[in-house]
Amino acid sequence: MQQESLAGKGRAKIWQKPHFLPVMRPGGWHGLALISPPFVYSLLMLAAPLLLVFLLSMWTQNYLELDRTVTLANYREAISEELYRVLMVRSLVISGVVTVVTVMLAYPIAYYVAFFGGKRKSMWLLLITIPFWTSYLIRVFLWKVILGYNGVVNGSLLGLGFIEEPLSFILYNANAVVITLAHAWAPFAILPIFVSLARIDKSLLEAARDLGDGPIRRFLRVTLPLSMPGVVAASLIVFIPTVGDYVTPRLLGGTNGLMIANMIQIQFGKANNAPLGSALAVSAMIVVASISIAFVLFNRRFLKVKG
């Protein structure tokens, strides 16, 4: 009798607490309600278009008809065609140079605002965001005027007597693309670096100074390592979108400054070959994602640093 009662209690206990069923915590529904709208929005506006682009890249364009037979012919053409490889390499090189130049220009500005801005940090940050007050396209056209054959730079150099004829290598080439993109993305690089520098505990710098480190050694041993998360974030923020930039190479690049995004636009437009354009876009995304992941893994020891 006692054994039967114990067995009955055991069965009742198992029935009352079904561990095999998922249990939602009291506040779990509130969190699910909060994340559901952005999650659905991300699926509809990001995941679904990417899936459609990937699906389109597996089809073939036959004149005005779209052959929906699944094939990898577009990817083979994207990899084997020399023109596409040249444009992809050029895009990576230009974006890499833009990233290095932008971060090197942004770091001193962020350093000054973080350590010497004082009570005027808000004013400096406001001044940094002034380029956002105008359209990106207008800023590109302004640089076209500045770097033009009869533009501000050449006119000033001619007036000062430094050159005898206008310089032709500062416009309609990769140099103009680098200058314009570095200026356009500088605020995006300054802000994350500033945040990392502002989070550094000043007592660490004082301790390094008490131990005999000079300004250069303090910067190399304390400030720079602790600010590397911001540098890594700024590098990714600049590098990833500039690889796919279309407007600046189109208006300022000339034949030697065109990038892979311009070829993708041509395939979707004049060439009427959307599947090949999709394959080029997916290939570019894979290459950029691989480089970005490798860059983050290479700097992961800096990303673990806490200021």
N, C-alpha and C positions, 0 to 999 in steps of 0.2 A: 504493500500500500504506500509506504513511504517513497519507494522508488518511482511508483507511478505518479505520485504528487510532484516529485522533483522533476520528472520528465515533462509533466504538464506545465509546470512553471517555466521550464526551459523553452518549451515551444511558444508559450505566451510571450516570453521575453524577446525571442527572435522575431515574433510577429509584430510586437510593438516597436521594435527598432530595426527597421529594414535597412541595414548598412549597404545593401546593394543598390539602393536608390539614391540619386544625387540630392543633396540637401542644400537649399539656398539659404544663406544667412539672412538675418532680418534686414540688414542694409544692402543686401546684394541686388535686390530689384531696383533700388534707387540708383546704384552705380550702373546697372544695365540700361536703365532709362536714360542716363546721362551720355553713355558712350554710343547708344544706338543711332542717333541722328548723324554724328560725324562718321560712324562706321558705314552706314548705308550710303551716305554721300560719297565716301571714298570708293566704295564698290561701284557706284553708278558713274562717277566722274573720272576715276583713275583706273581701277582694275578692269572694268568693262571695256573702255577704249583701248587699253593696252592689249587685252585679249583679242579684240577685233583686229588690231593692227597685226598681231602675231598670226592670226588666222588668215588675214589677207596676204601676208608674206608667203604663205604656202600655196597660193593660187598662181595662175598664169594669165597674163593679158595677151589675148589674140586679137589684135586690131581693136575693134570696138566691142568685142565680146570678152567676157571674163570666164576663163576655164577654172572651175572649182575643184579640179582634180588635185589632190594633195601631192606636192612635190617640193624638193629642195633645190630646184634649179636656180631660183633667185638667189639663194645663199651661195651656191657655187659660183654664180656670176659675180656676186658682190666680193667674194674672196679672190677669185682668179683675175678679175679685170684690173689692170695696172692703174687706170685712172682713179678707180675707187680707193685703192690702197694708198695712192699718193695723197688724195684728199683727206683720208682718214689720218694718215701720219701727220700731214700738215695741220690738221685740226688739233691733234694732240700736242704738237710742238707749240703752236700758237697759244693754246690754252695753258700749257705749262709755263711758257714765258710770261703770259699775262698774270698767272697766279703768283709767280715769284716776284714780279715787279710790283704787283698790287700789295702783297703782304709786306714787302720791304718798305714800301711807301707808307703803308697803314700803321706799321708797328711804332715808329717814332711818334706819330700823331696820337695814337692810343696811349703810349707811354706818358707823353706830356700831360694829356687830359687826366689820366689816372693818378699821377703822382704830383703834378704841379697845377692841376686845374683849380684846386681849392673850392671855394664857394661858387665858382663860375663853371662847374662841370656841366650843369644843365644848359648853359648858354653855348658851351663848346659843342655839346652833342646836338643842339639845335642847328648850329652852323654846319655841322657835318652832314645833316640831313637835307640841307638846302638843295642839292642836286635833284632830290626827289620831287621838288616842287614843279619841275618842268618835265615835259614828256621826254621819254628816252629817244624818240625819233628826232625831236628838236635838238637834243644834245649831240646826236650823231651829225646832223646837218651843220651845227655850229663848228664841230671839229673839221668838217669838210671845208668850211670857210677859212678856218684858222690855218689848216695845212695846205690849202690850195696853192696852185702855181703863182697866183697873184694874191695870195692870202696874207694873213697877219704876220706869220713867221717870216716868209720870204720878203715881204715888204719891209719889215723891221731890219732884217739882216742887210738888205740892199741899202736902206737909208743910213745905216751905221757904217757901211763900207766893208763889212766882213766878207761879202760875196759879190761877185761881178754879175752873176746871172741867177735866176731863181733855182732853188733846189728841186729836183724832180723825184728824189727817192723818199720823200716824206709823205707822199700821197699815192693812192692806188697801188698799194702793195701791203705786205704783211706788217711793215712798221706802223702804218696808219691804223691798222686793225688793233695792234697791241696797245698803242697809245690811247685809242678811244675806249677800248674795253677796260683798260686799267683805270681810267678816270671814271667810267660808268659804274664799276663794281667796287671802287675804293670804300664807300660807306659801308657796304656789306662786310668788308674785311675789318674795318676799324672797330665796329661795335662788338663782335665777339672777343677780339683781342682786348679791348678795353674792359670788358666784364671779367676776363681772367686776371688781368692786372689789378683791377680794383679789389678782387677777392684775396689777394696775397696779404698774409699777416705781416704787418710792418715790423713786428718784433723779430721776425726771422732775419730781416735785413739789418736790424740793430745788432743782433747776435753775431752775424757775420762780420760786421764792422768792428765789434769789440774783439773778435778773434784775429783781427789784423788784415782782413780782406779789403782791398781797395775797391773803387767803383766798378772797374772792369771785372774783377773776380767776383764781386757780389752779383753783378748782372749775369755772368756766365754760369755761376754755381747756384744761384737762388732765383733770381727774377725770371730768366729765360726758361729754365725747366718748369717752374710753376705756371708760366703763362702758355706753355705748349698746347694745352687743350684748346685754348682760344685760337692759336695759330693753326692747329689742325682743322678746327671748325671753319676758320676763315678760308683756308686753302680749298676745302671741299666745296664751300659755298661759292667760291669764284670759279673753280675748275669745272665742276659738273655742268653748269648752265652755259659757260662760254664755249664748250665744245660744240654745242648745238646752236650757237648764235647764228642768225641768218641776216639780220638787217645790216649790221656793221660791215661784214665782208662784202655784202652786195653793194653798198654805197661807197665804201672806202677801200676795198681790197683790190679791185681790179682783177686781172687774170691771175696774178700771182698771190692774191690774198683770199681767193675763194676757199670755202671750207665744205665739209661733208653735208652740212645742212642745206647749202645752196644746191647741191646735187640732188638731195632728197626732194627739194621743192621743184626742181626741174622735172624729176620723174613723175611727180604728182600732177604737174601742170602741162608744160609743152610736150613732154614725151608721152604723156597719157599711159604711164606704166606704173600704176599705184602698187601692184604687188612687189616690183623691184624696189620702189621707194620705201615700202614697208620693211623689206628685207634689209635695206641699208640702215633704216632707223633702228631696227631691232639689233643689228650687228653693232651699231654705234653704242647703243645702250649697254650691251653685254661688255664691250671693251671698256667703256667708262666705269661701269660697275666693278669690273675686275680690278682696274687700276685703283679705284677709290677704296675697295676692301683691302687691297695689298698695302695701300698707304696707311690706312687705319691700323692694320695689324703691325706694321713696321713701327708705328708710334704708340703702341698700346701701353708701353711702360710709362710714357708721359701722360697718357690719359688717365692713369690710375693715381696720379699725383693729386693731393688735396691741399688747397691753399689755406 
